């Protein structure tokens, strides 16, 4: 048997024992998509009978150029870039484009609403911050340019994707928009008795619900809250909006408050809604929420009430158990006279007993509560997706240089009985970043209808093209086929411009278009007269702009 392994081959440890390892070493140990009769998920591709996009391109090589590079016969259109006008009101597209979600209008694959997250501002959007202190104008711009955009997009007769600024739906949602709090923290002392709050910002990734709304995740919110004089407990939640209804704006406190990366929603075998979530920071945990009630498709958006009442769990990878993050569990742990605060939790036992009195306190200070009950600190858990083929759960652990995990890995969870609501699980390291795979620091994930995994990378701008990261060059988008002649290989599909990361991959239902965000090109720029990137290289433009692009050129396969 040929034991040599291509540098882009994964060691996918599927199954157990030496036989599985030998198969993996031969490039055979890849995910075999078993089309099992498992429960429905909310992923944007699940259930579509579409073409299969992967395997029809010639992989590109890593690049350090200031361009968005794609395989031969593929092209991209810049649909919206920072500060573009998006509607008749003159509202402008935000900064730091991240997550994307496409919603067809009247079932169309060529016209729909595109929801885009705006994670943070930069020197190109608010100018240089002098001595670390924003001016009043910069504080206002910082709040305005974060949040979300809802835009209407369409493909014209020439096959070019454009934004329709006459749309009745197009709007901005930002740091000034009012939101309703739901769940245990709403109106509680933990959030200053607030039932409504000002704004959303630090919007990273997200997810689509079973009832057709978007869940947007507030991640690194502290700095914006502090500089704006806002209560930090009002941020770090999961936000829900309806792309077609501008008045629908909620923050669901039952899902916990931490550095949310994204959500992945599915159904348990008994019909309860399950939401997986990652906390994107070093030594943070993986969570899931299981609703008390059951999903009823006939109720439509009213199913959102399921996100207000249920049980929040944290993963213990040591024991393979989902541990309840509840006030009863926290009090039980603190009742032990031998209790010793784990790393990441500050305060004496008495101080913690005073801090955690209600479930509102638990969800508001979720990271500490999760560690107290026994959650496992992990290496920056970012995007989580549920496989459409076998209900296994994929988690990007981007990296953690504090523990020597320099290139990150993708963890795969097997829920007991293939039931998303199970309280126990097993897991494996599905893929490890590094020279052997050809990529480093996996971030966002998406499945196509062929079961192939699309992975974007997030090497920090300060590390790109240096040291152990040099061979990877700029951040990229990779496709990992799980069947066919290229199965088990990380095939590079795109290379981003300088100092960017590519985020939010999302296909139209027919998989003929892939929306992708180009976030923070030229991030290390300190002098606007000498930017390190000028992407997207608009004529006469002297700055780099975060943007969302539409990639086309995919071939049909049946």
C-alpha positions as CSV (number, residue, x, y, z in Angstrom):
1,X,0.0,0.0,0.0
2,X,1.3,3.5,-0.9
3,X,2.1,5.2,2.4
4,X,3.5,8.5,1.0
5,X,1.2,11.4,1.8
6,X,0.7,14.5,-0.2
7,X,1.3,17.7,1.8
8,X,-2.4,18.6,1.4
9,X,-3.7,15.3,2.6
10,X,-5.6,15.1,5.9
11,X,-5.1,12.6,8.5
12,X,-8.8,12.1,9.2
13,X,-9.0,9.8,12.1
14,X,-12.4,8.2,11.3
15,X,-13.2,5.0,13.1
16,X,-10.9,3.4,15.6
17,X,-7.7,1.4,15.7
18,X,-4.7,0.8,13.4
19,X,-6.8,0.0,10.3
20,X,-8.4,3.5,10.4
21,X,-5.0,5.1,10.8
22,X,-3.6,3.1,7.9
23,X,-6.5,4.1,5.7
24,X,-6.1,7.8,6.7
25,X,-2.4,7.6,5.9
26,X,-3.2,6.4,2.4
27,X,-5.6,9.3,1.9
28,X,-8.6,7.1,2.3
29,X,-9.9,8.0,5.7
30,X,-12.2,10.8,4.7
31,X,-15.8,11.5,5.8
32,X,-18.1,9.1,4.1
33,X,-21.4,10.9,3.8
34,X,-24.0,8.4,4.8
35,X,-27.4,9.8,3.7
36,X,-29.1,8.8,7.0
37,X,-32.6,9.7,7.9
38,X,-31.5,12.2,10.5
39,X,-33.3,15.2,11.7
40,X,-33.6,18.4,9.7
41,X,-31.1,21.3,10.2
42,X,-31.3,25.0,9.5
43,X,-28.2,25.1,7.2
44,X,-28.9,27.0,4.0
45,X,-28.0,24.0,1.8
46,X,-29.7,21.1,3.6
47,X,-32.6,19.6,1.7
48,X,-31.8,21.3,-1.6
49,X,-31.6,19.1,-4.7
50,X,-28.9,21.0,-6.5
51,X,-25.7,20.6,-8.5
52,X,-22.6,19.6,-6.7
53,X,-20.0,22.4,-6.8
54,X,-16.8,20.8,-5.5
55,X,-14.3,19.0,-7.6
56,X,-14.7,21.1,-10.7
57,X,-11.8,23.5,-10.4
58,X,-8.1,23.5,-10.7
59,X,-6.7,24.3,-7.2
60,X,-4.6,27.5,-7.0
61,X,-1.3,28.0,-5.2
62,X,-0.9,30.2,-2.1
63,X,-0.2,33.9,-3.0
64,X,1.0,37.0,-1.2
65,X,-0.3,39.5,-3.9
66,X,-2.9,42.2,-3.1
67,X,-5.6,40.4,-5.1
68,X,-8.5,38.1,-4.7
69,X,-7.4,35.1,-6.7
70,X,-9.7,32.3,-7.9
71,X,-9.3,29.2,-10.1
72,X,-9.4,29.4,-13.8
73,X,-12.9,30.1,-15.3
74,X,-14.2,31.6,-12.0
75,X,-14.9,35.3,-11.5
76,X,-16.1,37.6,-8.7
77,X,-18.2,40.7,-8.6
78,X,-17.9,43.2,-5.7
79,X,-21.6,43.5,-4.7
80,X,-21.1,46.0,-1.8
81,X,-18.1,47.5,-0.2
82,X,-17.6,49.7,2.8
83,X,-19.4,53.0,2.6
84,X,-21.4,52.2,-0.5
85,X,-25.0,53.6,-0.4
86,X,-27.4,50.8,0.1
87,X,-30.9,52.4,-0.2
88,X,-32.9,55.6,-1.0
89,X,-32.3,56.9,2.5
90,X,-28.6,57.1,1.8
91,X,-27.6,54.6,4.5
92,X,-24.2,53.1,3.9
93,X,-22.7,49.7,3.9
94,X,-20.8,49.0,7.2
95,X,-17.2,48.1,7.9
96,X,-15.6,44.7,8.6
97,X,-17.9,42.5,6.5
98,X,-18.2,39.1,8.0
99,X,-21.2,36.6,7.9
100,X,-23.4,36.3,4.9
101,X,-26.9,34.8,4.4
102,X,-28.9,34.9,1.2
103,X,-32.7,34.8,1.2
104,X,-34.4,34.3,-2.2
105,X,-37.2,36.7,-3.2
106,X,-40.0,34.6,-4.7
107,X,-37.7,31.6,-4.8
108,X,-35.2,33.2,-7.1
109,X,-31.5,32.2,-7.3
110,X,-30.7,35.5,-9.0
111,X,-32.5,38.0,-6.8
112,X,-32.7,38.0,-3.0
113,X,-31.8,39.7,0.2
114,X,-28.3,39.4,1.5
115,X,-27.7,39.9,5.2
116,X,-24.1,40.9,6.0
117,X,-22.5,41.3,9.5
118,X,-20.1,44.2,10.3
119,X,-17.7,43.1,13.0
120,X,-15.5,46.2,13.6
121,X,-14.1,49.4,12.2
122,X,-10.6,50.2,11.1
123,X,-8.4,53.1,10.0
124,X,-10.1,53.2,6.6
125,X,-13.6,53.6,8.1
126,X,-13.0,56.0,11.1
127,X,-9.5,57.3,10.5
128,X,-6.4,56.9,12.8
129,X,-7.1,56.9,16.5
130,X,-4.7,59.3,18.2
131,X,-3.1,58.2,21.5
132,X,-5.7,55.4,21.8
133,X,-8.6,57.8,22.3
134,X,-11.5,58.2,19.9
135,X,-13.0,61.6,19.2
136,X,-16.8,62.1,19.6
137,X,-17.2,61.8,15.8
138,X,-15.2,58.5,15.7
139,X,-17.3,57.1,18.5
140,X,-20.4,57.9,16.5
141,X,-18.9,56.4,13.3
142,X,-17.7,53.3,15.2
143,X,-21.3,52.6,16.3
144,X,-22.8,53.4,12.9
145,X,-20.4,51.3,10.8
146,X,-20.7,48.1,13.0
147,X,-23.8,45.9,13.2
148,X,-25.5,44.5,10.1
149,X,-26.7,45.4,6.6
150,X,-29.7,44.0,4.7
151,X,-29.3,44.6,1.0
152,X,-31.1,43.5,-2.1
153,X,-28.9,41.8,-4.7
154,X,-29.5,40.5,-8.2
155,X,-27.7,39.1,-11.2
156,X,-28.2,41.1,-14.3
157,X,-28.6,39.9,-17.9
158,X,-24.8,39.9,-18.3
159,X,-24.3,37.6,-15.3
160,X,-23.0,40.4,-13.1
161,X,-24.1,40.5,-9.5
162,X,-25.2,44.0,-8.3
163,X,-26.9,45.7,-5.4
164,X,-30.4,47.2,-5.9
165,X,-30.4,50.5,-4.0
166,X,-34.1,51.0,-4.7
167,X,-35.0,48.0,-2.5
168,X,-37.8,48.5,0.0
169,X,-36.0,46.0,2.3
170,X,-32.5,47.5,2.3
171,X,-31.5,48.9,5.7
172,X,-28.8,49.2,8.3
173,X,-28.9,47.7,11.8
174,X,-26.2,49.2,14.0
175,X,-25.1,50.5,17.3
176,X,-28.1,52.8,17.5
177,X,-30.9,50.3,16.8
178,X,-33.2,49.4,19.6
179,X,-33.5,45.7,20.6
180,X,-35.8,43.7,22.8
181,X,-34.2,41.4,25.3
182,X,-35.8,37.9,25.8
183,X,-35.2,35.1,28.2
184,X,-34.0,34.9,31.8
185,X,-31.8,38.1,31.8
186,X,-34.5,40.4,30.4
187,X,-35.5,43.0,33.0
188,X,-33.1,41.4,35.6
189,X,-30.6,43.0,37.9
190,X,-27.9,41.3,35.9
191,X,-28.5,43.7,33.0
192,X,-29.6,46.8,35.0
193,X,-33.2,45.8,34.8
194,X,-33.2,46.6,31.0
195,X,-35.9,45.1,28.8
196,X,-34.7,46.9,25.7
197,X,-31.1,47.9,24.8
198,X,-29.3,50.2,22.4
199,X,-27.6,48.7,19.4
200,X,-25.7,45.7,18.2
201,X,-22.0,45.7,17.4
202,X,-19.0,43.3,17.1
203,X,-21.2,41.2,14.8
204,X,-19.1,38.2,13.8
205,X,-20.7,35.1,12.2
206,X,-24.2,33.9,12.6
207,X,-26.7,31.3,11.3
208,X,-30.1,30.9,9.7
209,X,-33.1,29.6,11.8
210,X,-35.6,26.9,10.8
211,X,-38.2,29.7,10.5
212,X,-36.2,31.9,8.1
213,X,-34.7,34.5,10.3
214,X,-31.0,35.3,10.9
215,X,-29.1,34.9,14.2
216,X,-26.2,37.3,14.4
217,X,-23.5,36.9,17.0
218,X,-21.9,39.7,19.1
219,X,-18.3,38.8,19.7
220,X,-15.6,41.2,20.9
221,X,-17.9,43.9,22.3
222,X,-16.1,45.2,25.3
223,X,-14.0,48.0,23.7
224,X,-17.0,49.5,21.8
225,X,-19.2,49.3,24.8
226,X,-16.6,51.0,27.0
227,X,-15.7,53.8,24.7
228,X,-19.4,54.5,24.0
229,X,-20.4,54.6,27.6
230,X,-22.8,51.7,27.2
231,X,-23.6,48.9,29.7
232,X,-21.4,45.9,28.7
233,X,-24.0,43.4,29.9
234,X,-26.2,44.6,27.0
235,X,-23.8,43.0,24.5
236,X,-22.3,39.6,23.8
237,X,-25.7,38.0,23.0
238,X,-27.2,36.3,20.0
239,X,-29.3,38.7,18.0
240,X,-32.3,37.7,15.8
241,X,-33.5,39.7,12.9
242,X,-36.0,39.1,10.1
243,X,-34.6,40.2,6.7
244,X,-38.1,41.0,5.4
245,X,-39.3,42.8,8.6
246,X,-37.3,45.7,9.9
247,X,-39.3,45.9,13.1
248,X,-38.3,42.4,14.3
249,X,-35.2,42.9,16.5
250,X,-34.4,40.6,19.5
251,X,-31.5,39.5,21.7
252,X,-31.9,36.0,23.2
253,X,-30.3,35.9,26.6
254,X,-31.2,32.2,27.2
255,X,-28.3,31.4,24.7
256,X,-25.8,33.0,27.1
257,X,-23.5,36.0,26.9
258,X,-19.9,35.4,25.8
259,X,-17.7,36.1,22.7
260,X,-20.2,34.4,20.2
261,X,-18.8,33.4,16.9
262,X,-21.7,31.7,15.2
263,X,-24.8,29.5,15.6
264,X,-25.7,26.2,14.1
265,X,-29.3,25.2,14.5
266,X,-30.8,21.7,14.1
267,X,-33.6,19.5,15.5
268,X,-33.4,16.8,18.1
269,X,-35.1,13.5,17.4
270,X,-38.1,14.6,19.5
271,X,-38.5,17.9,17.7
272,X,-36.8,20.2,20.1
273,X,-34.6,23.0,18.7
274,X,-30.8,22.7,19.3
275,X,-28.4,25.6,18.8
276,X,-24.6,25.0,18.9
277,X,-22.3,28.0,19.7
278,X,-18.6,28.7,20.1
279,X,-16.9,31.3,22.3
280,X,-14.1,32.8,20.2
281,X,-11.3,33.3,22.6
282,X,-8.4,31.3,24.1
283,X,-9.4,28.8,26.7
284,X,-13.1,29.2,26.0
285,X,-15.9,26.6,25.7
286,X,-18.3,25.0,23.3
287,X,-22.0,25.3,24.0
288,X,-25.4,24.1,22.9
289,X,-28.9,25.2,23.8
290,X,-31.8,22.8,23.8
291,X,-35.3,24.3,23.8
292,X,-37.9,23.2,26.2
293,X,-40.7,23.2,23.6
294,X,-40.8,21.5,20.2
295,X,-40.6,23.1,16.7
296,X,-43.8,23.4,14.7
297,X,-43.2,24.5,11.1
298,X,-46.8,25.7,10.9
299,X,-46.1,28.4,13.5
300,X,-43.5,30.1,11.3
301,X,-41.6,32.9,13.1
302,X,-43.5,32.3,16.3
303,X,-41.1,29.4,16.8
304,X,-38.6,32.0,17.9
305,X,-40.2,31.8,21.4
306,X,-38.3,28.4,21.6
307,X,-35.1,30.4,22.1
308,X,-36.4,32.0,25.2
309,X,-36.9,28.8,27.3
310,X,-34.6,25.8,27.5
311,X,-31.4,24.4,28.9
312,X,-27.9,25.8,28.0
313,X,-25.1,23.2,28.1
314,X,-21.3,23.3,28.0
315,X,-19.1,20.6,26.5
316,X,-16.8,18.6,28.8
317,X,-14.4,17.0,26.3
318,X,-12.7,15.2,29.2
319,X,-15.8,13.2,30.1
320,X,-17.8,13.4,26.8
321,X,-20.7,15.0,28.5
322,X,-22.9,18.1,28.0
323,X,-23.1,19.7,31.4
324,X,-26.0,22.0,32.2
325,X,-25.1,25.6,32.7
326,X,-27.8,26.4,35.2
327,X,-28.1,28.1,38.5
328,X,-28.7,24.8,40.2
329,X,-25.5,23.3,38.7
330,X,-23.5,26.4,39.6
331,X,-24.8,26.4,43.2
332,X,-24.1,22.7,43.5
333,X,-20.5,23.2,42.4
334,X,-20.0,26.1,44.8
335,X,-21.7,24.2,47.7
336,X,-18.6,22.0,47.9
337,X,-16.5,23.3,50.7
338,X,-13.4,22.1,48.8
339,X,-14.3,24.1,45.7
340,X,-11.4,25.8,44.0
341,X,-12.0,28.3,41.3
342,X,-10.7,26.9,38.0
343,X,-8.4,29.0,35.8
344,X,-10.4,31.7,34.1
345,X,-12.7,32.3,37.1
346,X,-11.8,35.0,39.6
347,X,-13.1,35.4,43.1
348,X,-13.4,33.4,46.3
349,X,-16.2,30.8,46.8
350,X,-18.1,33.3,48.9
351,X,-17.8,36.0,46.2
352,X,-19.0,33.6,43.5
353,X,-22.0,32.6,45.6
354,X,-22.9,36.2,45.9
355,X,-22.4,36.7,42.1
356,X,-24.5,33.8,41.0
357,X,-27.9,34.0,42.5
358,X,-30.2,33.5,39.5
359,X,-30.2,32.1,36.0
360,X,-30.0,35.7,34.8
361,X,-26.6,35.9,36.5
362,X,-25.5,32.6,35.0
363,X,-26.3,33.6,31.4
364,X,-24.9,37.1,31.8
365,X,-21.6,35.8,33.2
366,X,-21.7,32.6,31.1
367,X,-18.0,31.9,30.6
368,X,-17.3,31.8,34.3
369,X,-20.4,29.7,35.0
370,X,-19.5,27.2,32.4
371,X,-16.0,26.7,33.8
372,X,-17.4,26.4,37.3
373,X,-19.7,23.5,36.3
374,X,-16.8,21.7,34.5
375,X,-16.8,23.0,30.9
376,X,-13.5,22.3,29.0
377,X,-11.4,25.3,27.9
378,X,-10.5,24.9,24.3
379,X,-8.5,26.6,21.5
380,X,-10.7,29.4,20.2
381,X,-13.9,27.6,19.1
382,X,-15.1,29.5,16.2
383,X,-17.5,28.4,13.4
384,X,-19.7,25.3,14.1
385,X,-21.7,23.4,11.5
386,X,-23.9,20.3,11.5
387,X,-23.1,17.8,8.8
388,X,-26.1,17.4,6.5
389,X,-25.2,13.7,6.1
390,X,-24.9,12.2,9.5
391,X,-25.6,14.8,12.2
392,X,-22.0,15.0,13.3
393,X,-21.0,18.5,14.5
394,X,-17.8,20.2,13.1
395,X,-16.0,22.8,15.1
396,X,-13.2,25.1,14.0
397,X,-10.7,25.5,16.8
398,X,-8.7,28.2,15.2
399,X,-5.5,28.1,17.3
400,X,-4.1,28.8,20.7
401,X,-0.5,29.7,20.8
402,X,-0.6,29.8,24.6
403,X,-0.7,26.0,24.5
404,X,1.3,25.4,21.4
405,X,-1.6,24.8,19.1
406,X,-0.2,27.1,16.4
407,X,-2.2,26.1,13.3
408,X,-5.5,25.0,14.9
409,X,-7.7,22.0,14.0
410,X,-11.3,20.9,13.2
411,X,-13.0,18.9,15.9
412,X,-15.9,16.5,14.9
413,X,-18.4,15.6,17.6
414,X,-20.5,12.4,17.5
415,X,-23.7,12.9,19.5
416,X,-24.9,9.8,21.3
417,X,-27.5,8.0,19.2
418,X,-27.1,10.7,16.5
419,X,-29.4,12.8,18.6
420,X,-28.5,16.5,18.7
421,X,-30.2,16.7,22.2
422,X,-28.0,13.9,23.6
423,X,-26.3,14.6,26.9
424,X,-23.2,12.6,26.0
425,X,-20.9,12.5,22.9
426,X,-17.6,11.3,21.5
427,X,-15.2,13.3,19.4
428,X,-12.2,13.2,17.1
429,X,-9.7,15.6,15.6
430,X,-11.1,15.5,12.0
431,X,-8.3,17.7,10.6
432,X,-5.2,19.5,11.8
433,X,-3.8,22.7,10.3
434,X,-0.2,22.8,9.3
435,X,2.2,22.1,6.5
436,X,0.7,18.6,5.9
437,X,-2.7,20.0,5.1
438,X,-1.6,23.2,3.4
439,X,-3.6,25.6,5.6
440,X,-3.5,27.2,9.0
441,X,-6.0,28.6,11.5
442,X,-9.4,27.4,10.2
443,X,-12.2,29.8,11.0
444,X,-15.6,29.6,9.1
445,X,-17.1,26.4,7.7
446,X,-19.8,25.6,5.1
447,X,-21.0,22.4,3.6
448,X,-22.1,22.1,0.0
449,X,-24.7,19.6,-1.2
450,X,-21.9,17.1,-2.1
451,X,-20.9,17.0,1.6
452,X,-17.6,18.8,0.9
453,X,-16.4,21.2,3.5
454,X,-15.5,24.8,2.6
455,X,-13.0,26.3,5.1
456,X,-11.7,29.8,5.3
457,X,-8.6,30.6,7.3
458,X,-7.7,33.3,9.8
459,X,-4.0,33.7,10.3
460,X,-3.6,37.1,12.1
461,X,-2.4,39.9,10.0
462,X,0.7,40.4,12.1
463,X,1.7,36.7,11.4
464,X,0.9,36.4,7.7
465,X,3.9,35.6,5.5
466,X,6.2,35.3,8.6
467,X,7.9,32.5,10.4
468,X,6.0,29.2,10.6
469,X,3.1,30.9,8.7
470,X,5.3,31.9,5.7
471,X,4.4,28.9,3.4
472,X,0.7,29.6,3.7
473,X,1.0,33.2,2.4
474,X,-2.3,35.2,2.5
475,X,-5.4,33.8,4.0
476,X,-7.4,31.5,1.8
477,X,-10.6,29.5,1.1
478,X,-10.1,25.7,0.9
479,X,-12.4,22.9,-0.2
480,X,-12.2,19.5,1.3
481,X,-14.0,16.9,-0.9
482,X,-15.3,13.9,1.1
483,X,-15.9,11.7,-2.0
484,X,-14.5,11.3,-5.5
485,X,-11.0,11.4,-6.8
486,X,-9.9,14.4,-4.7
487,X,-11.4,13.2,-1.4
488,X,-9.4,14.0,1.7
489,X,-7.4,16.8,0.0
490,X,-7.4,20.4,1.0
491,X,-7.8,22.2,-2.3
492,X,-7.2,25.9,-2.3
493,X,-10.1,27.7,-4.1
494,X,-9.3,31.3,-3.3
495,X,-6.4,33.5,-2.0
496,X,-7.3,36.8,-0.4
497,X,-5.7,40.2,-0.8
498,X,-3.1,41.4,1.7
499,X,-3.8,41.3,5.4
500,X,-7.4,40.2,5.0
501,X,-9.4,37.2,6.1
502,X,-12.2,35.8,4.0
503,X,-15.4,35.1,5.9
504,X,-19.0,34.1,5.7
505,X,-19.1,31.7,2.7
506,X,-22.7,31.2,1.7
507,X,-24.2,29.6,-1.5
508,X,-27.4,30.5,-3.3
509,X,-29.8,27.5,-3.3
510,X,-28.8,26.4,-6.8
511,X,-25.1,26.7,-5.8
512,X,-24.3,28.7,-8.8
513,X,-23.1,31.7,-6.7
514,X,-21.0,31.8,-3.6
515,X,-21.1,34.9,-1.5
516,X,-17.9,35.6,0.4
517,X,-16.7,38.6,2.6
518,X,-13.3,40.1,2.2
519,X,-12.6,41.4,5.7
520,X,-10.1,44.0,6.8
521,X,-7.7,44.1,3.8
522,X,-4.7,46.2,4.7
523,X,-5.4,45.8,8.4
524,X,-1.9,46.8,9.5
525,X,-2.1,50.2,7.8
526,X,-1.0,53.0,10.1
527,X,-0.5,55.7,7.4
528,X,-3.5,56.4,5.1
529,X,-1.0,57.8,2.6
530,X,0.7,54.4,2.4
531,X,-1.9,51.7,2.8
532,X,-0.7,48.1,2.8
533,X,-3.6,47.2,0.6
534,X,-5.8,49.0,-1.9
535,X,-8.2,46.2,-2.6
536,X,-10.7,46.2,-4.3
537,X,-8.7,48.6,-6.4
538,X,-11.5,50.9,-7.5
539,X,-10.5,53.5,-10.0
540,X,-9.3,56.6,-8.1
541,X,-9.7,55.0,-4.7
542,X,-6.8,55.3,-2.3
543,X,-8.0,53.0,0.5
544,X,-8.8,49.4,1.1
545,X,-12.4,48.5,1.7
546,X,-14.0,45.4,3.3
547,X,-16.6,44.0,0.9
548,X,-18.8,41.1,0.0
549,X,-18.3,39.5,-3.4
550,X,-20.3,37.1,-5.5
551,X,-18.3,34.3,-7.0
552,X,-19.6,32.5,-10.1
553,X,-18.4,30.0,-12.6
554,X,-19.6,26.8,-10.9
555,X,-20.5,24.0,-13.3
556,X,-23.6,21.9,-13.0
557,X,-23.3,18.2,-12.3
558,X,-26.7,16.6,-12.7
